[in-house]
Every structure is written in C-alpha cells, then in structure tokens.
Amino acid sequence: MTLRRFIDVAYAILVEEYQRLGVDLLSALEKVAALGQSDSEPEVEAQAERNDQSMQALMTMMAGVKGAPV
C-alpha cells in the first residue's frame, strides 16, 4: 500500500467514525479537515514551560539527596 493510499484510507475511516457518532457528512468532513489545520505551536511552548517547571521542582527535591547532581 502506498503512503498516499494509506492516508486516503485513514481519512475515510475518520469521516466514517464521525458519521457513526451521528455527525452529518459535511460536518464530519469539516472536522477532519480542521484536524490538519490546528495550530499546535502554543501547546508545544506550554509543554516546554511545564517541563522546565517540573525539572526545577525535581532539582529542588534532589538537592537534599546525598550524591545527587545539583
């Protein structure tokens, strides 16, 4: 199966699942199209900030452990 064919099949499955859930065809097509257009950059930045905060919390907890890098 070619990549193009695989993507076509995946698209069709998504649309069919939306229809199975009771969404009309045009709305299902719009929802699937919107999946590819979502702007994920703010989420990536938010995740990076959460990662930094978690690392700081971990380093603070590890400061009292003998032999831990500080």
ZINOR-V655212 format. One record per backbone hydrogen bond with DSSP energy under -1.0 kcal/mol. NH is the residue of the N-H (numbers start at 0). CO is the residue of the C=O. If there is no record, write none. Layout:
nh=NH co=CO
nh=NH co=CO
This chain:
nh=5 co=1
nh=6 co=2
nh=7 co=3
nh=8 co=4
nh=9 co=5
nh=10 co=6
nh=11 co=7
nh=12 co=8
nh=13 co=9
nh=14 co=10
nh=15 co=11
nh=16 co=12
nh=17 co=13
nh=18 co=14
nh=19 co=15
nh=20 co=16
nh=21 co=18
nh=22 co=17
nh=27 co=23
nh=28 co=24
nh=29 co=25
nh=30 co=26
nh=31 co=27
nh=32 co=28
nh=33 co=29
nh=34 co=30
nh=43 co=39
nh=44 co=40
nh=45 co=41
nh=46 co=42
nh=47 co=43
nh=48 co=44
nh=49 co=45
nh=50 co=46
nh=51 co=47
nh=52 co=48
nh=53 co=49
nh=54 co=50
nh=55 co=51
nh=56 co=52
nh=57 co=53
nh=58 co=54
nh=59 co=55
nh=60 co=56
nh=61 co=57
nh=64 co=61
nh=67 co=64
